[in-house]
């Protein structure tokens, strides 16, 4: 339940920002990718030292989920990173399409 509620809040926050006509600047876009990439690298090292699997960087999550149709490590991770970058680009385009009108 916590998983669904926390991820729903992300969607709700994005809808709120959209309704407030919030605009994402290019610097914000690249800064968010930089900080998320830095944190991602930190998590990989943290998982190595703690023998954990936060953000599923070492193994696929158990259960029925998107990773079941993806190849094994490290390829599923590369595909998920690519999907993440695409979602950043789509979000950036959606929040800035009003500037062109």
C-alpha positions in Angstrom: 0.0 0.0 0.0 2.8 2.4 0.9 4.4 1.8 -2.6 1.2 2.8 -4.4 0.5 5.8 -2.2 4.0 7.2 -2.5 4.1 6.8 -6.3 0.5 8.2 -6.6 1.7 11.3 -4.7 4.4 11.9 -7.4 1.7 11.8 -10.1 -0.5 14.0 -8.1 2.3 16.5 -7.6 3.0 16.6 -11.3 -0.7 17.2 -12.1 -0.7 20.1 -9.5 2.4 21.7 -11.1 0.8 21.3 -14.6 -2.4 23.0 -13.4 -0.3 25.9 -11.9 1.4 26.4 -15.3 4.8 25.5 -14.0 7.6 25.6 -16.6 10.7 23.4 -16.4 13.8 25.2 -17.5 16.5 23.5 -19.4 18.9 24.0 -16.5 16.3 22.3 -14.2 16.0 19.4 -16.6 19.8 18.8 -16.8 20.3 19.4 -13.1 17.6 16.8 -12.2 19.3 14.3 -14.5 22.7 15.0 -13.0 21.5 14.7 -9.4 19.5 11.5 -10.1 22.5 10.0 -11.9 24.8 11.0 -9.0 22.4 9.4 -6.5 22.1 6.3 -8.7 25.9 5.8 -8.7 25.9 6.3 -4.9 23.2 3.7 -4.5 25.2 1.2 -6.6 28.2 1.6 -4.3 26.0 1.5 -1.2 24.4 -1.7 -2.4 27.8 -3.2 -2.9 29.0 -2.4 0.5 25.8 -3.2 2.4 25.0 -6.2 0.2 21.5 -4.7 -0.4 19.4 -4.1 -3.5 18.0 -0.6 -3.2 16.6 0.6 -6.5 17.1 -3.0 -7.8 20.5 -2.3 -9.1 21.8 -5.8 -8.4 18.9 -8.0 -9.0 15.4 -7.9 -10.5 12.6 -7.4 -7.9 10.5 -10.5 -7.0 6.9 -10.8 -8.1 5.0 -9.9 -11.2 6.3 -6.6 -12.6 7.8 -4.9 -15.7 11.2 -6.5 -15.2 9.8 -10.0 -15.9 9.7 -9.2 -19.6 13.2 -7.6 -19.6 16.5 -9.5 -20.0 18.7 -10.3 -17.0 21.2 -8.0 -15.3 22.8 -5.6 -16.4 20.6 -5.3 -19.5 17.3 -4.8 -17.6 19.0 -1.9 -15.7 20.2 -0.3 -18.9 16.7 -0.5 -20.4 15.1 1.0 -17.2 17.6 3.8 -17.3 16.7 4.5 -20.9 12.9 4.4 -20.0 13.7 6.9 -17.2 15.5 9.3 -19.6 12.6 9.1 -22.0 10.2 9.9 -19.1 12.3 12.9 -18.3 12.2 14.1 -21.9 8.4 13.6 -22.1 7.9 15.5 -18.9 10.1 18.4 -20.1 8.2 18.6 -23.4 4.8 18.5 -21.7 5.7 21.2 -19.2 7.2 23.5 -21.9 4.8 23.1 -24.8 2.8 26.1 -23.5 5.8 28.3 -24.1 5.6 27.7 -27.9 1.9 28.7 -28.2 
